[in-house]
Amino acid sequence: MKTVEVEDAAASLAHYVRGVKKKPVILTRKGKPVAALISVEGADWESISLSTNPKFMAIIEESRRQLRTEGGIPSAEVRRRLGIDKPSAGK
């Protein structure tokens, strides 16, 4: 991971972006992280948008909490209830 103090950043944004395939670039202000440049290669717009949406992430965290405390339904049971055959190994 590379860190760059915002006030000391002398290179162009394009220069920093070229490096994110190898490792993230963390931008700092007075030594504290304020932003990150990370590779999103292979991700789609929806995934990027949802992963940075605080409301969506709160829903996911609540769902994870509920799963930990109350348990869930195994995928085999969901398939049985929906009448879906188990996918074959080649699919």
HTML snippet that shows the backbone in 3Dmol.js (N, CA, C, O; Angstrom):
<script src="https://3Dmol.org/build/3Dmol-min.js"></script>
<div id="view" style="width:600px;height:400px;position:relative"></div>
<script>
const pdb = `
ATOM      1  N   MET A   1       0.854  -1.157   0.000  1.00  0.00           N
ATOM      2  CA  MET A   1       0.000   0.000   0.000  1.00  0.00           C
ATOM      3  C   MET A   1       0.909   1.231   0.000  1.00  0.00           C
ATOM      4  O   MET A   1       1.903   1.292   0.723  1.00  0.00           O
ATOM      5  N   LYS A   2       0.549   2.182  -0.808  1.00  0.00           N
ATOM      6  CA  LYS A   2       1.307   3.421  -0.893  1.00  0.00           C
ATOM      7  C   LYS A   2       0.487   4.523  -0.238  1.00  0.00           C
ATOM      8  O   LYS A   2      -0.728   4.584  -0.425  1.00  0.00           O
ATOM      9  N   THR A   3       1.131   5.387   0.521  1.00  0.00           N
ATOM     10  CA  THR A   3       0.440   6.534   1.100  1.00  0.00           C
ATOM     11  C   THR A   3       1.018   7.817   0.521  1.00  0.00           C
ATOM     12  O   THR A   3       2.224   7.935   0.299  1.00  0.00           O
ATOM     13  N   VAL A   4       0.139   8.764   0.285  1.00  0.00           N
ATOM     14  CA  VAL A   4       0.531  10.048  -0.275  1.00  0.00           C
ATOM     15  C   VAL A   4      -0.169  11.141   0.525  1.00  0.00           C
ATOM     16  O   VAL A   4      -1.393  11.133   0.660  1.00  0.00           O
ATOM     17  N   GLU A   5       0.593  12.058   1.040  1.00  0.00           N
ATOM     18  CA  GLU A   5       0.026  13.211   1.735  1.00  0.00           C
ATOM     19  C   GLU A   5      -0.589  14.129   0.674  1.00  0.00           C
ATOM     20  O   GLU A   5       0.096  14.527  -0.269  1.00  0.00           O
ATOM     21  N   VAL A   6      -1.862  14.465   0.819  1.00  0.00           N
ATOM     22  CA  VAL A   6      -2.584  15.241  -0.185  1.00  0.00           C
ATOM     23  C   VAL A   6      -1.835  16.526  -0.539  1.00  0.00           C
ATOM     24  O   VAL A   6      -1.681  16.859  -1.714  1.00  0.00           O
ATOM     25  N   GLU A   7      -1.377  17.233   0.473  1.00  0.00           N
ATOM     26  CA  GLU A   7      -0.690  18.500   0.220  1.00  0.00           C
ATOM     27  C   GLU A   7       0.639  18.319  -0.510  1.00  0.00           C
ATOM     28  O   GLU A   7       1.128  19.252  -1.146  1.00  0.00           O
ATOM     29  N   ASP A   8       1.228  17.117  -0.424  1.00  0.00           N
ATOM     30  CA  ASP A   8       2.509  16.852  -1.072  1.00  0.00           C
ATOM     31  C   ASP A   8       2.359  16.142  -2.417  1.00  0.00           C
ATOM     32  O   ASP A   8       3.354  15.907  -3.102  1.00  0.00           O
ATOM     33  N   ALA A   9       1.145  15.804  -2.796  1.00  0.00           N
ATOM     34  CA  ALA A   9       0.921  15.067  -4.046  1.00  0.00           C
ATOM     35  C   ALA A   9       1.299  15.960  -5.230  1.00  0.00           C
ATOM     36  O   ALA A   9       0.624  16.944  -5.532  1.00  0.00           O
ATOM     37  N   ALA A  10       2.384  15.593  -5.881  1.00  0.00           N
ATOM     38  CA  ALA A  10       2.888  16.422  -6.977  1.00  0.00           C
ATOM     39  C   ALA A  10       2.571  15.816  -8.338  1.00  0.00           C
ATOM     40  O   ALA A  10       2.512  16.531  -9.338  1.00  0.00           O
ATOM     41  N   ALA A  11       2.371  14.529  -8.382  1.00  0.00           N
ATOM     42  CA  ALA A  11       2.110  13.863  -9.664  1.00  0.00           C
ATOM     43  C   ALA A  11       0.648  14.043 -10.061  1.00  0.00           C
ATOM     44  O   ALA A  11      -0.187  14.435  -9.245  1.00  0.00           O
ATOM     45  N   SER A  12       0.353  13.751 -11.320  1.00  0.00           N
ATOM     46  CA  SER A  12      -1.029  13.835 -11.799  1.00  0.00           C
ATOM     47  C   SER A  12      -1.844  12.674 -11.238  1.00  0.00           C
ATOM     48  O   SER A  12      -1.296  11.655 -10.818  1.00  0.00           O
ATOM     49  N   LEU A  13      -3.134  12.846 -11.239  1.00  0.00           N
ATOM     50  CA  LEU A  13      -4.024  11.775 -10.807  1.00  0.00           C
ATOM     51  C   LEU A  13      -3.789  10.524 -11.642  1.00  0.00           C
ATOM     52  O   LEU A  13      -3.790   9.412 -11.114  1.00  0.00           O
ATOM     53  N   ALA A  14      -3.589  10.702 -12.935  1.00  0.00           N
ATOM     54  CA  ALA A  14      -3.341   9.565 -13.824  1.00  0.00           C
ATOM     55  C   ALA A  14      -2.128   8.762 -13.362  1.00  0.00           C
ATOM     56  O   ALA A  14      -2.134   7.533 -13.447  1.00  0.00           O
ATOM     57  N   HIS A  15      -1.101   9.430 -12.882  1.00  0.00           N
ATOM     58  CA  HIS A  15       0.094   8.741 -12.386  1.00  0.00           C
ATOM     59  C   HIS A  15      -0.268   7.825 -11.215  1.00  0.00           C
ATOM     60  O   HIS A  15       0.151   6.668 -11.185  1.00  0.00           O
ATOM     61  N   TYR A  16      -1.030   8.325 -10.266  1.00  0.00           N
ATOM     62  CA  TYR A  16      -1.403   7.522  -9.098  1.00  0.00           C
ATOM     63  C   TYR A  16      -2.342   6.381  -9.482  1.00  0.00           C
ATOM     64  O   TYR A  16      -2.240   5.278  -8.946  1.00  0.00           O
ATOM     65  N   VAL A  17      -3.255   6.652 -10.413  1.00  0.00           N
ATOM     66  CA  VAL A  17      -4.208   5.624 -10.842  1.00  0.00           C
ATOM     67  C   VAL A  17      -3.484   4.455 -11.508  1.00  0.00           C
ATOM     68  O   VAL A  17      -3.885   3.304 -11.335  1.00  0.00           O
ATOM     69  N   ARG A  18      -2.440   4.730 -12.256  1.00  0.00           N
ATOM     70  CA  ARG A  18      -1.693   3.639 -12.914  1.00  0.00           C
ATOM     71  C   ARG A  18      -1.124   2.657 -11.893  1.00  0.00           C
ATOM     72  O   ARG A  18      -0.948   1.480 -12.206  1.00  0.00           O
ATOM     73  N   GLY A  19      -0.841   3.112 -10.700  1.00  0.00           N
ATOM     74  CA  GLY A  19      -0.252   2.239  -9.695  1.00  0.00           C
ATOM     75  C   GLY A  19      -1.222   1.393  -8.904  1.00  0.00           C
ATOM     76  O   GLY A  19      -0.788   0.482  -8.198  1.00  0.00           O
ATOM     77  N   VAL A  20      -2.525   1.651  -8.988  1.00  0.00           N
ATOM     78  CA  VAL A  20      -3.472   0.949  -8.120  1.00  0.00           C
ATOM     79  C   VAL A  20      -3.674  -0.514  -8.483  1.00  0.00           C
ATOM     80  O   VAL A  20      -4.195  -1.279  -7.671  1.00  0.00           O
ATOM     81  N   LYS A  21      -3.271  -0.922  -9.695  1.00  0.00           N
ATOM     82  CA  LYS A  21      -3.379  -2.348 -10.031  1.00  0.00           C
ATOM     83  C   LYS A  21      -2.460  -3.177  -9.146  1.00  0.00           C
ATOM     84  O   LYS A  21      -2.767  -4.325  -8.821  1.00  0.00           O
ATOM     85  N   LYS A  22      -1.338  -2.595  -8.759  1.00  0.00           N
ATOM     86  CA  LYS A  22      -0.370  -3.307  -7.918  1.00  0.00           C
ATOM     87  C   LYS A  22      -0.715  -3.201  -6.438  1.00  0.00           C
ATOM     88  O   LYS A  22      -0.641  -4.184  -5.700  1.00  0.00           O
ATOM     89  N   LYS A  23      -1.093  -1.995  -6.010  1.00  0.00           N
ATOM     90  CA  LYS A  23      -1.418  -1.790  -4.595  1.00  0.00           C
ATOM     91  C   LYS A  23      -2.235  -0.513  -4.454  1.00  0.00           C
ATOM     92  O   LYS A  23      -2.077   0.414  -5.249  1.00  0.00           O
ATOM     93  N   PRO A  24      -3.110  -0.453  -3.447  1.00  0.00           N
ATOM     94  CA  PRO A  24      -3.921   0.751  -3.233  1.00  0.00           C
ATOM     95  C   PRO A  24      -3.048   1.961  -2.906  1.00  0.00           C
ATOM     96  O   PRO A  24      -1.941   1.829  -2.384  1.00  0.00           O
ATOM     97  N   VAL A  25      -3.565   3.121  -3.222  1.00  0.00           N
ATOM     98  CA  VAL A  25      -2.923   4.381  -2.860  1.00  0.00           C
ATOM     99  C   VAL A  25      -3.836   5.059  -1.848  1.00  0.00           C
ATOM    100  O   VAL A  25      -4.992   5.361  -2.148  1.00  0.00           O
ATOM    101  N   ILE A  26      -3.318   5.295  -0.657  1.00  0.00           N
ATOM    102  CA  ILE A  26      -4.090   5.941   0.401  1.00  0.00           C
ATOM    103  C   ILE A  26      -3.665   7.397   0.472  1.00  0.00           C
ATOM    104  O   ILE A  26      -2.483   7.696   0.640  1.00  0.00           O
ATOM    105  N   LEU A  27      -4.617   8.294   0.345  1.00  0.00           N
ATOM    106  CA  LEU A  27      -4.353   9.727   0.450  1.00  0.00           C
ATOM    107  C   LEU A  27      -4.568  10.150   1.896  1.00  0.00           C
ATOM    108  O   LEU A  27      -5.580   9.808   2.507  1.00  0.00           O
ATOM    109  N   THR A  28      -3.623  10.885   2.429  1.00  0.00           N
ATOM    110  CA  THR A  28      -3.701  11.303   3.825  1.00  0.00           C
ATOM    111  C   THR A  28      -3.658  12.822   3.930  1.00  0.00           C
ATOM    112  O   THR A  28      -3.171  13.519   3.040  1.00  0.00           O
ATOM    113  N   ARG A  29      -4.180  13.301   5.037  1.00  0.00           N
ATOM    114  CA  ARG A  29      -4.082  14.719   5.377  1.00  0.00           C
ATOM    115  C   ARG A  29      -3.625  14.761   6.834  1.00  0.00           C
ATOM    116  O   ARG A  29      -4.303  14.257   7.729  1.00  0.00           O
ATOM    117  N   LYS A  30      -2.465  15.371   7.050  1.00  0.00           N
ATOM    118  CA  LYS A  30      -1.849  15.417   8.384  1.00  0.00           C
ATOM    119  C   LYS A  30      -1.691  14.013   8.959  1.00  0.00           C
ATOM    120  O   LYS A  30      -1.884  13.783  10.152  1.00  0.00           O
ATOM    121  N   GLY A  31      -1.332  13.076   8.071  1.00  0.00           N
ATOM    122  CA  GLY A  31      -1.055  11.702   8.493  1.00  0.00           C
ATOM    123  C   GLY A  31      -2.269  10.814   8.675  1.00  0.00           C
ATOM    124  O   GLY A  31      -2.124   9.630   8.980  1.00  0.00           O
ATOM    125  N   LYS A  32      -3.478  11.364   8.495  1.00  0.00           N
ATOM    126  CA  LYS A  32      -4.694  10.564   8.673  1.00  0.00           C
ATOM    127  C   LYS A  32      -5.314  10.270   7.311  1.00  0.00           C
ATOM    128  O   LYS A  32      -5.394  11.161   6.465  1.00  0.00           O
ATOM    129  N   PRO A  33      -5.754   9.027   7.088  1.00  0.00           N
ATOM    130  CA  PRO A  33      -6.335   8.682   5.790  1.00  0.00           C
ATOM    131  C   PRO A  33      -7.622   9.448   5.510  1.00  0.00           C
ATOM    132  O   PRO A  33      -8.493   9.555   6.374  1.00  0.00           O
ATOM    133  N   VAL A  34      -7.736   9.983   4.286  1.00  0.00           N
ATOM    134  CA  VAL A  34      -8.934  10.718   3.894  1.00  0.00           C
ATOM    135  C   VAL A  34      -9.589  10.135   2.643  1.00  0.00           C
ATOM    136  O   VAL A  34     -10.770  10.374   2.393  1.00  0.00           O
ATOM    137  N   ALA A  35      -8.836   9.382   1.866  1.00  0.00           N
ATOM    138  CA  ALA A  35      -9.383   8.794   0.640  1.00  0.00           C
ATOM    139  C   ALA A  35      -8.468   7.654   0.206  1.00  0.00           C
ATOM    140  O   ALA A  35      -7.323   7.542   0.645  1.00  0.00           O
ATOM    141  N   ALA A  36      -9.010   6.815  -0.669  1.00  0.00           N
ATOM    142  CA  ALA A  36      -8.219   5.709  -1.199  1.00  0.00           C
ATOM    143  C   ALA A  36      -8.468   5.569  -2.689  1.00  0.00           C
ATOM    144  O   ALA A  36      -9.590   5.733  -3.169  1.00  0.00           O
ATOM    145  N   LEU A  37      -7.412   5.267  -3.402  1.00  0.00           N
ATOM    146  CA  LEU A  37      -7.528   4.906  -4.814  1.00  0.00           C
ATOM    147  C   LEU A  37      -7.292   3.403  -4.867  1.00  0.00           C
ATOM    148  O   LEU A  37      -6.216   2.925  -4.507  1.00  0.00           O
ATOM    149  N   ILE A  38      -8.294   2.665  -5.314  1.00  0.00           N
ATOM    150  CA  ILE A  38      -8.176   1.210  -5.394  1.00  0.00           C
ATOM    151  C   ILE A  38      -8.617   0.748  -6.769  1.00  0.00           C
ATOM    152  O   ILE A  38      -9.388   1.428  -7.446  1.00  0.00           O
ATOM    153  N   SER A  39      -8.133  -0.396  -7.173  1.00  0.00           N
ATOM    154  CA  SER A  39      -8.549  -0.956  -8.446  1.00  0.00           C
ATOM    155  C   SER A  39      -9.963  -1.517  -8.313  1.00  0.00           C
ATOM    156  O   SER A  39     -10.284  -2.199  -7.340  1.00  0.00           O
ATOM    157  N   VAL A  40     -10.790  -1.224  -9.291  1.00  0.00           N
ATOM    158  CA  VAL A  40     -12.125  -1.814  -9.341  1.00  0.00           C
ATOM    159  C   VAL A  40     -12.268  -2.630 -10.625  1.00  0.00           C
ATOM    160  O   VAL A  40     -13.373  -2.912 -11.088  1.00  0.00           O
ATOM    161  N   GLU A  41     -11.129  -2.995 -11.177  1.00  0.00           N
ATOM    162  CA  GLU A  41     -11.133  -3.800 -12.394  1.00  0.00           C
ATOM    163  C   GLU A  41     -11.923  -5.081 -12.153  1.00  0.00           C
ATOM    164  O   GLU A  41     -11.718  -5.767 -11.152  1.00  0.00           O
ATOM    165  N   GLY A  42     -12.807  -5.391 -13.058  1.00  0.00           N
ATOM    166  CA  GLY A  42     -13.628  -6.589 -12.949  1.00  0.00           C
ATOM    167  C   GLY A  42     -14.942  -6.369 -12.207  1.00  0.00           C
ATOM    168  O   GLY A  42     -15.805  -7.247 -12.204  1.00  0.00           O
ATOM    169  N   ALA A  43     -15.102  -5.218 -11.584  1.00  0.00           N
ATOM    170  CA  ALA A  43     -16.348  -4.923 -10.870  1.00  0.00           C
ATOM    171  C   ALA A  43     -17.307  -4.189 -11.803  1.00  0.00           C
ATOM    172  O   ALA A  43     -16.881  -3.508 -12.736  1.00  0.00           O
ATOM    173  N   ASP A  44     -18.598  -4.333 -11.543  1.00  0.00           N
ATOM    174  CA  ASP A  44     -19.575  -3.612 -12.357  1.00  0.00           C
ATOM    175  C   ASP A  44     -20.029  -2.364 -11.599  1.00  0.00           C
ATOM    176  O   ASP A  44     -19.785  -2.228 -10.400  1.00  0.00           O
ATOM    177  N   TRP A  45     -20.690  -1.460 -12.315  1.00  0.00           N
ATOM    178  CA  TRP A  45     -21.129  -0.192 -11.725  1.00  0.00           C
ATOM    179  C   TRP A  45     -22.031  -0.402 -10.522  1.00  0.00           C
ATOM    180  O   TRP A  45     -21.912   0.309  -9.524  1.00  0.00           O
ATOM    181  N   GLU A  46     -22.939  -1.380 -10.608  1.00  0.00           N
ATOM    182  CA  GLU A  46     -23.886  -1.600  -9.518  1.00  0.00           C
ATOM    183  C   GLU A  46     -23.167  -2.033  -8.245  1.00  0.00           C
ATOM    184  O   GLU A  46     -23.486  -1.560  -7.154  1.00  0.00           O
ATOM    185  N   SER A  47     -22.195  -2.932  -8.388  1.00  0.00           N
ATOM    186  CA  SER A  47     -21.447  -3.397  -7.212  1.00  0.00           C
ATOM    187  C   SER A  47     -20.684  -2.258  -6.554  1.00  0.00           C
ATOM    188  O   SER A  47     -20.660  -2.137  -5.330  1.00  0.00           O
ATOM    189  N   ILE A  48     -20.066  -1.430  -7.376  1.00  0.00           N
ATOM    190  CA  ILE A  48     -19.317  -0.294  -6.833  1.00  0.00           C
ATOM    191  C   ILE A  48     -20.268   0.672  -6.139  1.00  0.00           C
ATOM    192  O   ILE A  48     -19.990   1.138  -5.034  1.00  0.00           O
ATOM    193  N   SER A  49     -21.380   0.969  -6.783  1.00  0.00           N
ATOM    194  CA  SER A  49     -22.341   1.908  -6.215  1.00  0.00           C
ATOM    195  C   SER A  49     -22.904   1.386  -4.897  1.00  0.00           C
ATOM    196  O   SER A  49     -22.965   2.128  -3.916  1.00  0.00           O
ATOM    197  N   LEU A  50     -23.313   0.124  -4.863  1.00  0.00           N
ATOM    198  CA  LEU A  50     -23.905  -0.428  -3.642  1.00  0.00           C
ATOM    199  C   LEU A  50     -22.887  -0.548  -2.517  1.00  0.00           C
ATOM    200  O   LEU A  50     -23.222  -0.308  -1.357  1.00  0.00           O
ATOM    201  N   SER A  51     -21.650  -0.915  -2.837  1.00  0.00           N
ATOM    202  CA  SER A  51     -20.647  -1.104  -1.786  1.00  0.00           C
ATOM    203  C   SER A  51     -20.229   0.204  -1.132  1.00  0.00           C
ATOM    204  O   SER A  51     -19.605   0.194  -0.071  1.00  0.00           O
ATOM    205  N   THR A  52     -20.562   1.322  -1.750  1.00  0.00           N
ATOM    206  CA  THR A  52     -20.229   2.617  -1.157  1.00  0.00           C
ATOM    207  C   THR A  52     -21.472   3.358  -0.662  1.00  0.00           C
ATOM    208  O   THR A  52     -21.393   4.528  -0.287  1.00  0.00           O
ATOM    209  N   ASN A  53     -22.605   2.680  -0.661  1.00  0.00           N
ATOM    210  CA  ASN A  53     -23.860   3.296  -0.222  1.00  0.00           C
ATOM    211  C   ASN A  53     -24.098   2.962   1.252  1.00  0.00           C
ATOM    212  O   ASN A  53     -24.321   1.798   1.587  1.00  0.00           O
ATOM    213  N   PRO A  54     -24.055   3.956   2.133  1.00  0.00           N
ATOM    214  CA  PRO A  54     -24.205   3.682   3.568  1.00  0.00           C
ATOM    215  C   PRO A  54     -25.524   3.005   3.933  1.00  0.00           C
ATOM    216  O   PRO A  54     -25.539   2.154   4.823  1.00  0.00           O
ATOM    217  N   LYS A  55     -26.623   3.351   3.282  1.00  0.00           N
ATOM    218  CA  LYS A  55     -27.912   2.723   3.592  1.00  0.00           C
ATOM    219  C   LYS A  55     -27.893   1.244   3.221  1.00  0.00           C
ATOM    220  O   LYS A  55     -28.364   0.401   3.984  1.00  0.00           O
ATOM    221  N   PHE A  56     -27.346   0.932   2.046  1.00  0.00           N
ATOM    222  CA  PHE A  56     -27.271  -0.463   1.622  1.00  0.00           C
ATOM    223  C   PHE A  56     -26.361  -1.259   2.558  1.00  0.00           C
ATOM    224  O   PHE A  56     -26.690  -2.381   2.940  1.00  0.00           O
ATOM    225  N   MET A  57     -25.222  -0.680   2.925  1.00  0.00           N
ATOM    226  CA  MET A  57     -24.296  -1.383   3.810  1.00  0.00           C
ATOM    227  C   MET A  57     -24.915  -1.608   5.184  1.00  0.00           C
ATOM    228  O   MET A  57     -24.635  -2.621   5.825  1.00  0.00           O
ATOM    229  N   ALA A  58     -25.744  -0.689   5.644  1.00  0.00           N
ATOM    230  CA  ALA A  58     -26.445  -0.872   6.929  1.00  0.00           C
ATOM    231  C   ALA A  58     -27.413  -2.051   6.837  1.00  0.00           C
ATOM    232  O   ALA A  58     -27.545  -2.822   7.787  1.00  0.00           O
ATOM    233  N   ILE A  59     -28.084  -2.192   5.705  1.00  0.00           N
ATOM    234  CA  ILE A  59     -28.993  -3.332   5.500  1.00  0.00           C
ATOM    235  C   ILE A  59     -28.207  -4.636   5.531  1.00  0.00           C
ATOM    236  O   ILE A  59     -28.635  -5.607   6.155  1.00  0.00           O
ATOM    237  N   ILE A  60     -27.063  -4.659   4.862  1.00  0.00           N
ATOM    238  CA  ILE A  60     -26.228  -5.866   4.840  1.00  0.00           C
ATOM    239  C   ILE A  60     -25.734  -6.200   6.244  1.00  0.00           C
ATOM    240  O   ILE A  60     -25.779  -7.362   6.650  1.00  0.00           O
ATOM    241  N   GLU A  61     -25.267  -5.209   6.987  1.00  0.00           N
ATOM    242  CA  GLU A  61     -24.787  -5.454   8.350  1.00  0.00           C
ATOM    243  C   GLU A  61     -25.902  -5.958   9.257  1.00  0.00           C
ATOM    244  O   GLU A  61     -25.671  -6.839  10.085  1.00  0.00           O
ATOM    245  N   GLU A  62     -27.102  -5.415   9.114  1.00  0.00           N
ATOM    246  CA  GLU A  62     -28.239  -5.888   9.908  1.00  0.00           C
ATOM    247  C   GLU A  62     -28.570  -7.334   9.545  1.00  0.00           C
ATOM    248  O   GLU A  62     -28.875  -8.144  10.420  1.00  0.00           O
ATOM    249  N   SER A  63     -28.509  -7.649   8.270  1.00  0.00           N
ATOM    250  CA  SER A  63     -28.765  -9.012   7.829  1.00  0.00           C
ATOM    251  C   SER A  63     -27.721  -9.974   8.396  1.00  0.00           C
ATOM    252  O   SER A  63     -28.058 -11.071   8.840  1.00  0.00           O
ATOM    253  N   ARG A  64     -26.464  -9.564   8.380  1.00  0.00           N
ATOM    254  CA  ARG A  64     -25.400 -10.406   8.944  1.00  0.00           C
ATOM    255  C   ARG A  64     -25.592 -10.594  10.444  1.00  0.00           C
ATOM    256  O   ARG A  64     -25.397 -11.694  10.962  1.00  0.00           O
ATOM    257  N   ARG A  65     -25.975  -9.525  11.147  1.00  0.00           N
ATOM    258  CA  ARG A  65     -26.225  -9.626  12.587  1.00  0.00           C
ATOM    259  C   ARG A  65     -27.365 -10.593  12.864  1.00  0.00           C
ATOM    260  O   ARG A  65     -27.288 -11.424  13.768  1.00  0.00           O
ATOM    261  N   GLN A  66     -28.416 -10.470  12.076  1.00  0.00           N
ATOM    262  CA  GLN A  66     -29.574 -11.337  12.256  1.00  0.00           C
ATOM    263  C   GLN A  66     -29.201 -12.793  11.979  1.00  0.00           C
ATOM    264  O   GLN A  66     -29.658 -13.694  12.683  1.00  0.00           O
ATOM    265  N   LEU A  67     -28.387 -13.026  10.972  1.00  0.00           N
ATOM    266  CA  LEU A  67     -27.952 -14.389  10.663  1.00  0.00           C
ATOM    267  C   LEU A  67     -27.143 -14.970  11.826  1.00  0.00           C
ATOM    268  O   LEU A  67     -27.321 -16.133  12.191  1.00  0.00           O
ATOM    269  N   ARG A  68     -26.254 -14.157  12.407  1.00  0.00           N
ATOM    270  CA  ARG A  68     -25.441 -14.627  13.532  1.00  0.00           C
ATOM    271  C   ARG A  68     -26.302 -14.955  14.746  1.00  0.00           C
ATOM    272  O   ARG A  68     -26.065 -15.960  15.416  1.00  0.00           O
ATOM    273  N   THR A  69     -27.296 -14.124  15.037  1.00  0.00           N
ATOM    274  CA  THR A  69     -28.076 -14.313  16.260  1.00  0.00           C
ATOM    275  C   THR A  69     -29.238 -15.289  16.094  1.00  0.00           C
ATOM    276  O   THR A  69     -29.565 -16.028  17.023  1.00  0.00           O
ATOM    277  N   GLU A  70     -29.856 -15.296  14.926  1.00  0.00           N
ATOM    278  CA  GLU A  70     -31.046 -16.112  14.728  1.00  0.00           C
ATOM    279  C   GLU A  70     -30.828 -17.313  13.817  1.00  0.00           C
ATOM    280  O   GLU A  70     -31.669 -18.210  13.761  1.00  0.00           O
ATOM    281  N   GLY A  71     -29.724 -17.335  13.117  1.00  0.00           N
ATOM    282  CA  GLY A  71     -29.476 -18.424  12.179  1.00  0.00           C
ATOM    283  C   GLY A  71     -30.142 -18.144  10.847  1.00  0.00           C
ATOM    284  O   GLY A  71     -30.753 -17.095  10.645  1.00  0.00           O
ATOM    285  N   GLY A  72     -30.013 -19.089   9.958  1.00  0.00           N
ATOM    286  CA  GLY A  72     -30.583 -18.913   8.636  1.00  0.00           C
ATOM    287  C   GLY A  72     -31.138 -20.229   8.105  1.00  0.00           C
ATOM    288  O   GLY A  72     -31.235 -21.218   8.831  1.00  0.00           O
ATOM    289  N   ILE A  73     -31.491 -20.219   6.856  1.00  0.00           N
ATOM    290  CA  ILE A  73     -32.027 -21.414   6.204  1.00  0.00           C
ATOM    291  C   ILE A  73     -30.947 -21.945   5.269  1.00  0.00           C
ATOM    292  O   ILE A  73     -30.477 -21.211   4.400  1.00  0.00           O
ATOM    293  N   PRO A  74     -30.545 -23.200   5.427  1.00  0.00           N
ATOM    294  CA  PRO A  74     -29.537 -23.766   4.535  1.00  0.00           C
ATOM    295  C   PRO A  74     -30.004 -23.721   3.078  1.00  0.00           C
ATOM    296  O   PRO A  74     -31.199 -23.832   2.805  1.00  0.00           O
ATOM    297  N   SER A  75     -29.074 -23.562   2.157  1.00  0.00           N
ATOM    298  CA  SER A  75     -29.431 -23.453   0.746  1.00  0.00           C
ATOM    299  C   SER A  75     -30.178 -24.692   0.247  1.00  0.00           C
ATOM    300  O   SER A  75     -31.045 -24.585  -0.619  1.00  0.00           O
ATOM    301  N   ALA A  76     -29.847 -25.865   0.788  1.00  0.00           N
ATOM    302  CA  ALA A  76     -30.556 -27.085   0.381  1.00  0.00           C
ATOM    303  C   ALA A  76     -32.043 -26.986   0.759  1.00  0.00           C
ATOM    304  O   ALA A  76     -32.901 -27.440   0.002  1.00  0.00           O
ATOM    305  N   GLU A  77     -32.349 -26.405   1.910  1.00  0.00           N
ATOM    306  CA  GLU A  77     -33.739 -26.231   2.336  1.00  0.00           C
ATOM    307  C   GLU A  77     -34.449 -25.217   1.457  1.00  0.00           C
ATOM    308  O   GLU A  77     -35.616 -25.410   1.113  1.00  0.00           O
ATOM    309  N   VAL A  78     -33.769 -24.144   1.089  1.00  0.00           N
ATOM    310  CA  VAL A  78     -34.362 -23.144   0.189  1.00  0.00           C
ATOM    311  C   VAL A  78     -34.689 -23.802  -1.146  1.00  0.00           C
ATOM    312  O   VAL A  78     -35.781 -23.612  -1.680  1.00  0.00           O
ATOM    313  N   ARG A  79     -33.737 -24.583  -1.693  1.00  0.00           N
ATOM    314  CA  ARG A  79     -33.987 -25.286  -2.966  1.00  0.00           C
ATOM    315  C   ARG A  79     -35.174 -26.242  -2.838  1.00  0.00           C
ATOM    316  O   ARG A  79     -36.003 -26.328  -3.745  1.00  0.00           O
ATOM    317  N   ARG A  80     -35.257 -26.967  -1.700  1.00  0.00           N
ATOM    318  CA  ARG A  80     -36.365 -27.900  -1.496  1.00  0.00           C
ATOM    319  C   ARG A  80     -37.690 -27.157  -1.475  1.00  0.00           C
ATOM    320  O   ARG A  80     -38.649 -27.580  -2.120  1.00  0.00           O
ATOM    321  N   ARG A  81     -37.753 -26.046  -0.737  1.00  0.00           N
ATOM    322  CA  ARG A  81     -38.987 -25.273  -0.636  1.00  0.00           C
ATOM    323  C   ARG A  81     -39.414 -24.685  -1.976  1.00  0.00           C
ATOM    324  O   ARG A  81     -40.606 -24.552  -2.253  1.00  0.00           O
ATOM    325  N   LEU A  82     -38.442 -24.337  -2.796  1.00  0.00           N
ATOM    326  CA  LEU A  82     -38.749 -23.741  -4.100  1.00  0.00           C
ATOM    327  C   LEU A  82     -38.864 -24.774  -5.213  1.00  0.00           C
ATOM    328  O   LEU A  82     -39.195 -24.438  -6.350  1.00  0.00           O
ATOM    329  N   GLY A  83     -38.587 -26.034  -4.879  1.00  0.00           N
ATOM    330  CA  GLY A  83     -38.665 -27.089  -5.889  1.00  0.00           C
ATOM    331  C   GLY A  83     -37.556 -27.012  -6.918  1.00  0.00           C
ATOM    332  O   GLY A  83     -37.751 -27.378  -8.077  1.00  0.00           O
ATOM    333  N   ILE A  84     -36.399 -26.540  -6.499  1.00  0.00           N
ATOM    334  CA  ILE A  84     -35.259 -26.404  -7.403  1.00  0.00           C
ATOM    335  C   ILE A  84     -34.291 -27.549  -7.132  1.00  0.00           C
ATOM    336  O   ILE A  84     -33.904 -27.795  -5.989  1.00  0.00           O
ATOM    337  N   ASP A  85     -33.903 -28.247  -8.204  1.00  0.00           N
ATOM    338  CA  ASP A  85     -32.925 -29.314  -8.056  1.00  0.00           C
ATOM    339  C   ASP A  85     -31.558 -28.721  -7.756  1.00  0.00           C
ATOM    340  O   ASP A  85     -31.246 -27.597  -8.151  1.00  0.00           O
ATOM    341  N   LYS A  86     -30.748 -29.504  -7.047  1.00  0.00           N
ATOM    342  CA  LYS A  86     -29.391 -29.086  -6.757  1.00  0.00           C
ATOM    343  C   LYS A  86     -28.620 -28.987  -8.078  1.00  0.00           C
ATOM    344  O   LYS A  86     -28.700 -29.901  -8.899  1.00  0.00           O
ATOM    345  N   PRO A  87     -27.865 -27.882  -8.301  1.00  0.00           N
ATOM    346  CA  PRO A  87     -27.120 -27.759  -9.544  1.00  0.00           C
ATOM    347  C   PRO A  87     -26.063 -28.844  -9.649  1.00  0.00           C
ATOM    348  O   PRO A  87     -25.475 -29.260  -8.651  1.00  0.00           O
ATOM    349  N   SER A  88     -25.829 -29.301 -10.890  1.00  0.00           N
ATOM    350  CA  SER A  88     -24.803 -30.323 -11.086  1.00  0.00           C
ATOM    351  C   SER A  88     -23.431 -29.707 -10.939  1.00  0.00           C
ATOM    352  O   SER A  88     -23.280 -28.489 -11.033  1.00  0.00           O
ATOM    353  N   ALA A  89     -22.417 -30.548 -10.705  1.00  0.00           N
ATOM    354  CA  ALA A  89     -21.049 -30.070 -10.459  1.00  0.00           C
ATOM    355  C   ALA A  89     -20.483 -29.289 -11.624  1.00  0.00           C
ATOM    356  O   ALA A  89     -19.641 -28.416 -11.413  1.00  0.00           O
ATOM    357  N   GLY A  90     -20.906 -29.564 -12.838  1.00  0.00           N
ATOM    358  CA  GLY A  90     -20.368 -28.901 -14.004  1.00  0.00           C
ATOM    359  C   GLY A  90     -20.989 -27.550 -14.298  1.00  0.00           C
ATOM    360  O   GLY A  90     -20.550 -26.862 -15.220  1.00  0.00           O
ATOM    361  N   LYS A  91     -21.987 -27.157 -13.551  1.00  0.00           N
ATOM    362  CA  LYS A  91     -22.691 -25.873 -13.829  1.00  0.00           C
ATOM    363  C   LYS A  91     -22.333 -24.821 -12.834  1.00  0.00           C
ATOM    364  O   LYS A  91     -22.828 -23.697 -12.919  1.00  0.00           O
TER     365      LYS A  91
END
`;
const viewer = $3Dmol.createViewer("view");
viewer.addModel(pdb, "pdb");
viewer.setStyle({}, {cartoon: {color: "spectrum"}});
viewer.zoomTo();
viewer.render();
</script>
